[in-house]
Amino acid sequence: MGKITRVQQARARVMVSQPFYGPCLASTKDIATEQVKTAGTDYRNIYWNPVWVETLTDILEVIFVFVHEICHIIMRHNLRINGRHRKVWNHACDYVINWMLVQAKIGRMPKCGLIDKRFANMAEEQVYAILMAEAKERMENAGDPNGDPGDYLNGDNGDLEGDLMDVHITPEERAQIEGEVKELLQSAATLAKLAGSLPAGIERLLDELLHPPVTWEEELREFMTRAVRNEVSWSRRNRRIVDFFWPDKAGHGMGEVIFIGDTSGSVSNDDLKKVGGCVMDVFSATNPERLRILWADHGVAAREVYEEGEEPSFLKPAGGGGTDMRIPMAEAEEHNPAVVIMVTDGYTPWPDEAPPYPFIVCCTTDAKCPDYARVLRIGE
């Protein structure tokens, strides 16, 4: 069977058997090229290497690959990078897509595919924060704290480089693509509903596109970025984020950032990695004067300090006793911070009075937190 014929056969199978993914795939152009190592996508097209496609076991793997690429397009992964490390973001998106397609039993995932049940039903931003934190831990352990996090991704066999292609677009082109994706999703979802086979997760995806939710990661980034611009108002909350723009890294408009990690034992390492990774991500992009990290349980167990221009290494939690977050909050006050971010389960005594600094609590439970804090519920 010829190389092109095999791809045509896979596309035809998707058109016939997938009332939702079929119309989505029909809207894209597929381009055979050896300029990509395996397969990839920009904002509209799917590119595939004919030599690599022939190495796939059978037509089911080809189907999986093409549906995987169309998912990158309809989930707007290229549009949602927002200054993140491209390879790490690419891997996070792959984990989310592959879990969804494997659960839906669409085709068969090739051996090079990334899948991990740890990331089941997580958002891409959550997976990214964990992957980045873990990569930085490996960099630190390897004695390469200033290395490339993309070189320290677990499970990377090198086959997935370039899945999300780096193509520049103008703001006008971005707006046009957003509109095209929204229209495509609505049309494909209507056809799938008529056929009684709307894939699991797609209805949620459509709702999120039409009514974008504000995740705790986005809120945290927005608060810190607005503080950098000296435009932050901590008495009012922006309930809907239309878009996110990374600030210019030339100079800084922010003093010291303090991160407090509750290491009393009731907060999981994964939750610390989620928030810590997000904080480090924002720290690298916003370039404040200093990042101070306080690991605390019933007292401050360890401290880390990173000056302007230094690249934060992996966060090293220390502690494990009781819980009293009043102590690290008091120590934070001594440094006159621009903002303090705490991750905790919320089961701690709190100061009666509001601290003299903007205060964000990333809470891992539904425990009551003080009214003076900006509370972000992790996992919501």
C-alpha positions as CSV (number, residue, x, y, z in Angstrom):
1,M,0.0,0.0,0.0
2,G,1.4,3.4,-0.9
3,K,2.3,5.9,1.7
4,I,-0.3,8.5,0.7
5,T,-3.0,5.8,0.3
6,R,-2.5,4.7,3.9
7,V,-3.1,8.2,5.1
8,Q,-6.1,8.7,2.9
9,Q,-7.5,5.4,4.2
10,A,-7.0,6.6,7.8
11,R,-8.7,9.9,7.1
12,A,-11.6,8.1,5.4
13,R,-12.1,5.9,8.4
14,V,-12.2,8.9,10.7
15,M,-14.8,10.6,8.5
16,V,-17.0,7.6,8.5
17,S,-16.7,6.4,12.1
18,Q,-16.2,9.7,14.0
19,P,-19.2,12.1,13.7
20,F,-17.3,14.7,15.7
21,Y,-13.6,14.3,14.7
22,G,-14.5,13.5,11.1
23,P,-15.7,17.0,10.2
24,C,-12.9,18.5,12.2
25,L,-10.3,16.5,10.2
26,A,-12.1,17.4,7.0
27,S,-11.6,21.1,7.7
28,T,-7.8,20.7,7.8
29,K,-5.2,20.2,5.1
30,D,-2.7,17.4,5.5
31,I,0.8,18.0,4.1
32,A,3.4,15.2,3.6
33,T,6.9,16.5,4.4
34,E,10.1,15.2,5.8
35,Q,10.7,18.6,7.4
36,V,8.9,17.1,10.5
37,K,10.3,14.1,12.3
38,T,6.9,12.4,12.9
39,A,3.8,14.5,12.7
40,G,2.9,18.0,13.8
41,T,0.5,21.0,13.4
42,D,0.6,24.7,13.2
43,Y,-2.7,26.5,13.7
44,R,-4.7,25.0,10.8
45,N,-2.8,22.2,9.0
46,I,-1.5,18.8,9.8
47,Y,2.0,17.8,8.7
48,W,3.2,14.2,8.5
49,N,6.5,12.5,7.6
50,P,5.7,9.7,5.1
51,V,8.8,7.7,6.1
52,W,7.7,7.8,9.8
53,V,4.1,7.0,9.0
54,E,5.2,3.8,7.3
55,T,6.9,2.7,10.5
56,L,3.5,2.7,12.4
57,T,2.1,-0.8,13.1
58,D,-1.2,-0.4,11.3
59,I,-4.0,1.9,10.2
60,L,-5.3,2.2,13.8
61,E,-2.1,4.0,14.8
62,V,-2.3,6.3,11.8
63,I,-5.9,7.2,12.9
64,F,-4.7,8.0,16.4
65,V,-2.0,10.2,15.1
66,F,-4.3,12.3,12.9
67,V,-7.0,12.6,15.5
68,H,-4.3,13.6,18.0
69,E,-3.1,16.4,15.8
70,I,-6.6,17.7,15.1
71,C,-7.1,17.8,18.9
72,H,-4.1,20.1,19.2
73,I,-5.9,22.5,16.8
74,I,-9.4,22.4,18.3
75,M,-8.0,22.6,21.9
76,R,-6.0,25.7,20.7
77,H,-2.8,24.5,22.2
78,N,-0.6,26.7,19.9
79,L,-2.7,29.7,20.9
80,R,-2.4,29.0,24.7
81,I,1.3,28.7,25.0
82,N,1.5,32.3,26.5
83,G,5.3,32.4,26.8
84,R,5.7,28.9,28.3
85,H,8.5,26.6,27.4
86,R,7.3,25.1,24.1
87,K,8.6,21.6,24.5
88,V,7.3,21.2,28.1
89,W,4.0,22.7,27.1
90,N,3.9,20.3,24.1
91,H,4.4,17.4,26.4
92,A,1.7,18.6,28.8
93,C,-0.8,18.9,25.9
94,D,0.1,15.4,24.6
95,Y,-0.6,13.9,28.0
96,V,-4.0,15.5,28.1
97,I,-4.9,14.5,24.5
98,N,-3.6,10.9,24.7
99,W,-5.5,10.2,27.9
100,M,-8.7,11.5,26.4
101,L,-8.3,9.5,23.1
102,V,-7.2,6.2,24.9
103,Q,-10.2,6.4,27.2
104,A,-12.5,7.0,24.1
105,K,-10.8,4.0,22.3
106,I,-10.1,6.0,19.2
107,G,-7.5,4.2,17.1
108,R,-4.4,2.9,19.0
109,M,-1.7,5.1,20.5
110,P,1.8,4.5,19.0
111,K,4.5,3.4,21.3
112,C,6.1,6.8,21.3
113,G,3.0,8.4,22.7
114,L,3.0,10.0,26.2
115,I,0.4,8.8,28.7
116,D,0.4,8.9,32.5
117,K,-2.6,8.2,34.8
118,R,-1.3,10.8,37.2
119,F,-2.6,13.4,34.7
120,A,-6.1,11.9,34.2
121,N,-8.6,14.7,33.7
122,M,-6.1,17.5,34.5
123,A,-6.0,20.7,32.6
124,E,-2.9,21.3,30.4
125,E,-1.7,24.2,32.7
126,Q,-1.7,21.8,35.7
127,V,0.2,19.2,33.9
128,Y,2.7,21.8,32.6
129,A,3.4,23.1,36.2
130,I,4.2,19.5,37.4
131,L,6.4,18.7,34.4
132,M,8.3,21.9,34.7
133,A,8.9,21.4,38.4
134,E,10.0,17.8,37.9
135,A,12.3,18.8,35.1
136,K,14.0,21.5,37.2
137,E,14.5,18.9,40.0
138,R,16.3,16.7,37.5
139,M,18.4,19.6,36.3
140,E,19.4,20.4,39.9
141,N,20.2,16.7,40.6
142,A,22.3,16.6,37.4
143,G,24.3,19.7,38.4
144,D,22.8,21.6,35.5
145,P,20.5,24.2,37.2
146,N,20.8,26.5,34.1
147,G,20.1,23.9,31.6
148,D,17.1,23.5,29.3
149,P,14.0,22.0,31.0
150,G,13.1,20.4,27.7
151,D,16.1,18.2,28.0
152,Y,15.0,16.8,31.4
153,L,11.5,15.6,30.6
154,N,10.7,12.1,31.9
155,G,9.6,9.6,29.3
156,D,10.9,11.7,26.4
157,N,12.3,9.4,23.7
158,G,13.0,12.2,21.2
159,D,10.2,11.2,18.8
160,L,7.8,14.0,19.8
161,E,10.0,17.1,19.2
162,G,8.1,19.6,17.0
163,D,4.5,18.3,17.5
164,L,3.4,21.9,18.1
165,M,5.2,23.9,15.4
166,D,6.5,27.3,16.2
167,V,4.9,29.6,13.6
168,H,4.5,33.3,14.1
169,I,1.1,34.9,13.6
170,T,-0.2,38.4,14.0
171,P,-2.9,39.4,16.5
172,E,-5.3,39.8,13.6
173,E,-4.5,36.2,12.5
174,R,-4.9,34.9,16.0
175,A,-8.4,36.5,16.3
176,Q,-9.3,34.9,13.0
177,I,-8.1,31.5,14.0
178,E,-10.0,31.7,17.3
179,G,-13.2,32.4,15.4
180,E,-12.6,29.6,13.0
181,V,-12.0,27.1,15.8
182,K,-15.1,28.2,17.6
183,E,-17.2,27.9,14.5
184,L,-15.7,24.4,13.7
185,L,-16.3,23.1,17.2
186,Q,-19.9,24.3,17.2
187,S,-20.6,22.7,13.8
188,A,-18.9,19.4,14.6
189,A,-20.6,19.2,18.0
190,T,-24.0,19.7,16.4
191,L,-23.4,16.9,13.9
192,A,-22.1,14.6,16.6
193,K,-25.1,15.3,18.8
194,L,-27.5,14.5,16.0
195,A,-25.6,11.2,15.6
196,G,-25.8,10.6,19.3
197,S,-22.0,10.3,19.7
198,L,-20.5,13.4,21.1
199,P,-17.1,12.3,22.6
200,A,-16.5,12.5,26.3
201,G,-14.9,15.8,27.2
202,I,-15.9,17.6,24.0
203,E,-19.0,19.2,25.4
204,R,-16.9,20.6,28.2
205,L,-14.3,21.8,25.7
206,L,-17.0,23.6,23.7
207,D,-18.4,25.2,26.8
208,E,-15.0,26.3,27.9
209,L,-14.3,27.9,24.5
210,L,-17.7,29.8,24.5
211,H,-17.4,30.6,28.2
212,P,-13.7,30.4,29.1
213,P,-13.2,29.5,32.8
214,V,-10.6,31.2,34.8
215,T,-8.2,28.7,36.3
216,W,-6.1,29.3,39.4
217,E,-3.0,29.2,37.3
218,E,-4.4,32.0,35.1
219,E,-5.5,34.0,38.2
220,L,-2.1,33.6,39.8
221,R,-0.3,34.7,36.7
222,E,-2.7,37.7,36.2
223,F,-2.2,38.9,39.8
224,M,1.6,38.7,39.7
225,T,1.8,40.3,36.2
226,R,-0.5,43.1,37.2
227,A,1.7,43.7,40.3
228,V,4.7,43.9,38.0
229,R,2.9,46.7,36.0
230,N,2.1,48.4,39.3
231,E,-1.6,48.4,38.3
232,V,-2.8,45.8,40.8
233,S,-5.9,46.4,42.9
234,W,-6.2,43.7,45.6
235,S,-9.7,44.8,46.7
236,R,-11.3,43.9,43.4
237,R,-11.1,40.7,41.4
238,N,-11.1,40.4,37.7
239,R,-13.7,37.6,37.2
240,R,-13.0,37.0,33.5
241,I,-9.6,37.0,31.8
242,V,-9.9,37.8,28.1
243,D,-6.3,37.2,27.3
244,F,-2.8,37.1,28.9
245,F,0.2,39.0,27.8
246,W,3.7,38.4,29.2
247,P,5.4,41.6,30.2
248,D,8.6,42.9,28.7
249,K,11.6,41.4,30.6
250,A,13.7,44.6,30.2
251,G,13.9,45.8,33.8
252,H,11.4,45.1,36.5
253,G,8.5,46.8,38.2
254,M,8.2,44.5,41.1
255,G,10.1,44.2,44.4
256,E,10.4,40.9,46.3
257,V,8.1,38.0,45.8
258,I,7.7,35.5,48.7
259,F,6.5,32.0,48.3
260,I,5.4,30.1,51.4
261,G,5.0,26.3,51.2
262,D,3.1,24.5,53.9
263,T,5.2,21.3,54.5
264,S,3.2,20.1,57.6
265,G,2.6,16.8,55.9
266,S,-1.0,17.4,54.9
267,V,-0.1,19.1,51.6
268,S,1.0,16.7,48.9
269,N,4.3,17.1,46.9
270,D,2.2,17.2,43.7
271,D,0.3,20.2,45.0
272,L,3.5,22.0,46.0
273,K,4.9,21.2,42.5
274,K,1.8,22.6,40.8
275,V,1.9,25.9,42.6
276,G,5.7,26.1,42.9
277,G,6.1,25.4,39.2
278,C,3.6,28.1,38.3
279,V,5.4,30.6,40.6
280,M,8.8,29.8,39.1
281,D,7.3,30.1,35.6
282,V,5.9,33.6,36.4
283,F,9.1,34.6,38.2
284,S,11.2,33.8,35.1
285,A,8.8,35.8,32.9
286,T,8.2,38.8,35.1
287,N,11.8,39.3,36.4
288,P,11.1,40.7,40.0
289,E,14.0,41.8,42.1
290,R,14.0,38.7,44.3
291,L,12.2,35.4,45.0
292,R,12.3,34.3,48.6
293,I,10.9,30.8,49.5
294,L,9.9,29.9,53.0
295,W,9.2,26.2,53.8
296,A,7.1,26.1,57.0
297,D,5.1,23.8,59.3
298,H,4.9,25.0,62.9
299,G,7.8,27.3,62.1
300,V,10.1,28.2,59.2
301,A,12.0,25.0,58.4
302,A,14.1,26.2,55.4
303,R,14.7,29.2,53.2
304,E,15.7,29.8,49.6
305,V,16.6,33.1,48.0
306,Y,17.0,33.9,44.3
307,E,18.2,37.3,43.2
308,E,17.2,39.1,40.1
309,G,18.6,37.4,37.0
310,E,19.1,34.0,38.8
311,E,17.2,31.0,37.5
312,P,15.3,29.3,40.3
313,S,16.2,25.7,40.7
314,F,13.7,23.0,41.8
315,L,11.9,23.9,45.0
316,K,13.2,21.8,48.0
317,P,10.4,21.4,50.6
318,A,11.5,21.0,54.2
319,G,9.5,20.4,57.4
320,G,6.8,18.0,58.3
321,G,5.5,18.8,61.8
322,G,2.4,20.8,62.9
323,T,0.9,23.7,61.1
324,D,1.0,27.4,62.0
325,M,1.2,29.7,59.0
326,R,1.2,32.8,61.1
327,I,5.0,32.4,61.7
328,P,6.1,32.5,58.0
329,M,3.6,35.3,57.4
330,A,5.2,37.3,60.1
331,E,8.7,36.6,58.7
332,A,7.5,37.6,55.3
333,E,6.4,41.0,56.6
334,E,10.0,41.8,57.6
335,H,11.0,41.9,53.9
336,N,8.3,44.3,52.7
337,P,7.3,42.0,49.8
338,A,5.4,43.1,46.7
339,V,3.3,39.9,47.0
340,V,3.1,36.7,49.1
341,I,1.9,33.5,47.6
342,M,1.1,30.6,50.0
343,V,0.2,27.0,49.2
344,T,-1.6,25.3,52.1
345,D,-4.5,23.0,53.0
346,G,-5.9,25.9,55.0
347,Y,-6.0,24.0,58.4
348,T,-3.9,26.5,60.3
349,P,-4.4,29.4,62.7
350,W,-4.5,32.7,60.8
351,P,-3.5,36.2,61.9
352,D,-6.5,38.2,63.1
353,E,-5.4,41.3,61.1
354,A,-4.7,41.4,57.4
355,P,-1.0,41.5,56.5
356,P,0.5,44.7,55.0
357,Y,1.1,43.0,51.6
358,P,-1.0,41.5,48.8
359,F,-1.7,37.9,50.0
360,I,-2.7,34.9,47.8
361,V,-3.6,31.6,49.3
362,C,-3.5,28.6,47.0
363,C,-5.7,26.2,49.1
364,T,-5.8,22.4,48.4
365,T,-9.0,21.9,50.3
366,D,-12.3,23.6,51.0
367,A,-11.1,24.8,54.4
368,K,-12.1,28.3,55.4
369,C,-9.4,30.9,54.7
370,P,-9.3,34.5,55.9
371,D,-11.4,37.1,54.0
372,Y,-8.4,39.3,53.5
373,A,-6.7,36.7,51.3
374,R,-7.2,36.2,47.6
375,V,-8.1,32.5,47.7
376,L,-7.4,30.2,44.8
377,R,-8.8,26.6,45.2
378,I,-6.3,24.2,43.6
379,G,-7.9,21.6,41.4
380,E,-11.1,23.6,40.8
